[in-house]
Amino acid sequence: MWRTPTPRKAYQVLLVGGGGHGLATAYYLARDWGIRDVAVIEKGWLGGGNTGRNTTLIRSNYYYPTSARFYQRSLKLFERLSNDLNYNVMFSQRGIVTIAFSPHELNLISRQVNAMQLNGIDAQLLSREDIQNLLPLCDLSDRARDRCVGGYLHASGGTARHDAVAWGFARAADAFGVDILQQCEVRGFEASHGRVSGVHTSMGRISAERIGIAVAGNSTVVADMAGFRLPIRSHTLQAFVSEPLKPLLHTIVMSGLHHLYVSQSDKGELVAGGDGDSYTSYSQRGSFQTIERATLCLLEVFPTLSRVRLMRHWGGTVDLTPDRSPIIDRTPLEGLYISTGWGTGGFKAIPGGGRSFAHLLAHDRTDEFAQAFTLERFSRGALIDEGAASGVAH
Ligand SMILES: Cc1cc2nc3c(=O)[nH]c(=O)nc-3n(C[C@H](O)[C@H](O)[C@H](O)COP(=O)(O)OP(=O)(O)OC[C@H]3O[C@@H](n4cnc5c(N)ncnc54)[C@H](O)[C@@H]3O)c2cc1C
């Protein structure tokens, strides 16, 4: 699928982190700017970070115009990604149904739907009857603890195979001549007169004119090596899958009240996630109380699943900013750039974020889509608060 090259002494551009964002950035740099003297440096294996650990939801149901425009562009890139990469990423636009269980929740959902429609993103309010038709397994009986009062549909939302996204970008970038260096850890940066000139890695020193960091939950650790601080906290977010079942859930389902998001994979497994762990951690494994709570939430909405067995669970280390929006920006070191803060929702942003980060590395300025996602917004107070953007507030 891609070569295993020996690292060269110097490259024009280095990308630290072989997750979706690092790989997509390398691909767009090569394809759209002809910058092919590029290496992606990954300390483990490709997609071994959050890119291969997420619940694969892709959507653009954001509230603020800035975020809506950014995520909508990424969703549009997903629509043609399999063709662009000549690799099937199994993008399936099966729609996302968000359920409301109180009049207050329905009010908030109406406001969200209005905002989305104003932003040109598909959103449709649903009645209780619509929900029953779309989700016959959902408990709408009088015995249900929480009474469903309606919801909304984001029809263009969907899922894609996460490994395939990493592998597709890697193969396509490699075909352009990008070197992908796995099992190579960045351990320090070299700089002189305020300008970065290279990295120290487990495979030796590599110099570069420009360096991009895309290491998600390790962002603060890597930034520390370069001598600057980030407004990021690293938390564990976990997910789990059930044993495979016959097709029973034809859309993605979300409930803010229950903090639930669940879909059914093509293999038949129910893929569900819950809340993040409340304490900071780099452990990449989940805690049992979170699984217990997430499972209870699943059963509140779908009690009929009570005998379904949990098959496996895992955790990833997510990079959370105070406003839950990303950072795509320069750093205090000239020639060093960062893409981070993707938190619990950066899988869907891989094509859009990669394209914007490539633009920044190529031109030393962000494109129109990423202009607001600066580092200095935290000192100016110009936050883009998308804390509840997923319908579940992480
Ligand atoms: C359980 C879970 C569920 C999620 N669900 C969704 C979802 O449904 N939809 C969605 O859009 N997003 C979701 N996300 C978030 C999404 O997965 C991430 O935002 C996204 O994958 C981040 O991609 P990345 O390329 O920035 O990071 P990663 O994929 O984590 O890649 C970073 C890479 O950097 C490498 N690295 C770190 N330090 C170094 C170093 N010193 N030297 C070299 N390499 C280094 C790591 O090994 C890693 O491979 C979820 C995340 C988790 C954990």
The ligand as a MOL file (V3000), in Angstrom:
LIG
                    3D

  0  0  0     0  0            999 V3000
M  V30 BEGIN CTAB
M  V30 COUNTS 53 58 0 0 0
M  V30 BEGIN ATOM
M  V30 1 C -13.7640 7.0380 21.3040 0
M  V30 2 C -13.7040 8.1490 20.3200 0
M  V30 3 C -14.8300 8.4170 19.5350 0
M  V30 4 C -14.7900 9.4590 18.6060 0
M  V30 5 N -15.8550 9.6170 17.7610 0
M  V30 6 C -15.7950 10.5240 16.7580 0
M  V30 7 C -16.8370 10.5940 15.8050 0
M  V30 8 O -17.8040 9.8310 15.8410 0
M  V30 9 N -16.7390 11.5220 14.8190 0
M  V30 10 C -15.6760 12.3780 14.7330 0
M  V30 11 O -15.6690 13.2160 13.8460 0
M  V30 12 N -14.6340 12.3030 15.6060 0
M  V30 13 C -14.6610 11.4030 16.6070 0
M  V30 14 N -13.6190 11.2750 17.5000 0
M  V30 15 C -12.4840 12.2110 17.3940 0
M  V30 16 C -11.5350 11.8450 16.2730 0
M  V30 17 O -11.2170 10.4830 16.3210 0
M  V30 18 C -10.2640 12.6900 16.3630 0
M  V30 19 O -10.5760 14.0640 16.5210 0
M  V30 20 C -9.4000 12.5540 15.1020 0
M  V30 21 O -9.2240 11.2210 14.7570 0
M  V30 22 C -8.0560 13.2320 15.3220 0
M  V30 23 O -7.2080 12.8910 14.2600 0
M  V30 24 P -5.6810 13.2770 14.3210 0
M  V30 25 O -5.0520 12.8870 13.0430 0
M  V30 26 O -5.5780 14.7180 14.7550 0
M  V30 27 O -5.1260 12.4590 15.5680 0
M  V30 28 P -4.6750 10.9160 15.7420 0
M  V30 29 O -5.4450 10.0200 14.8510 0
M  V30 30 O -4.7070 10.6380 17.2120 0
M  V30 31 O -3.1830 10.9320 15.2140 0
M  V30 32 C -2.1400 11.5510 15.9210 0
M  V30 33 C -0.9150 10.6690 15.7490 0
M  V30 34 O 0.2250 11.3510 16.2700 0
M  V30 35 C 1.1190 10.3570 16.7400 0
M  V30 36 N 2.0960 10.9740 17.6380 0
M  V30 37 C 1.8760 11.4790 18.8670 0
M  V30 38 N 3.0230 11.9410 19.3980 0
M  V30 39 C 3.9950 11.7420 18.4680 0
M  V30 40 C 5.4020 11.9920 18.4320 0
M  V30 41 N 6.0480 12.5530 19.4600 0
M  V30 42 N 6.0860 11.6230 17.3210 0
M  V30 43 C 5.4530 11.0490 16.2660 0
M  V30 44 N 4.1260 10.7710 16.2540 0
M  V30 45 C 3.4010 11.1250 17.3460 0
M  V30 46 C 0.1970 9.3520 17.4270 0
M  V30 47 O 0.8070 8.0900 17.5630 0
M  V30 48 C -1.0180 9.3400 16.5000 0
M  V30 49 O -1.0000 8.2890 15.5770 0
M  V30 50 C -13.6130 10.2690 18.4740 0
M  V30 51 C -12.4920 9.9970 19.2620 0
M  V30 52 C -12.5240 8.9450 20.1610 0
M  V30 53 C -11.3010 8.6520 20.9750 0
M  V30 END ATOM
M  V30 BEGIN BOND
M  V30 1 1 1 2
M  V30 2 1 2 3
M  V30 3 2 2 52
M  V30 4 2 3 4
M  V30 5 1 4 5
M  V30 6 1 4 50
M  V30 7 2 5 6
M  V30 8 1 6 7
M  V30 9 1 6 13
M  V30 10 2 7 8
M  V30 11 1 7 9
M  V30 12 1 9 10
M  V30 13 2 10 11
M  V30 14 1 10 12
M  V30 15 2 12 13
M  V30 16 1 13 14
M  V30 17 1 14 15
M  V30 18 1 14 50
M  V30 19 1 15 16
M  V30 20 1 16 17
M  V30 21 1 16 18
M  V30 22 1 18 19
M  V30 23 1 18 20
M  V30 24 1 20 21
M  V30 25 1 20 22
M  V30 26 1 22 23
M  V30 27 1 23 24
M  V30 28 2 24 25
M  V30 29 1 24 26
M  V30 30 1 24 27
M  V30 31 1 27 28
M  V30 32 2 28 29
M  V30 33 1 28 30
M  V30 34 1 28 31
M  V30 35 1 31 32
M  V30 36 1 32 33
M  V30 37 1 33 34
M  V30 38 1 33 48
M  V30 39 1 34 35
M  V30 40 1 35 36
M  V30 41 1 35 46
M  V30 42 1 36 37
M  V30 43 1 36 45
M  V30 44 2 37 38
M  V30 45 1 38 39
M  V30 46 1 39 40
M  V30 47 2 39 45
M  V30 48 1 40 41
M  V30 49 2 40 42
M  V30 50 1 42 43
M  V30 51 2 43 44
M  V30 52 1 44 45
M  V30 53 1 46 47
M  V30 54 1 46 48
M  V30 55 1 48 49
M  V30 56 2 50 51
M  V30 57 1 51 52
M  V30 58 1 52 53
M  V30 END BOND
M  V30 END CTAB
M  END
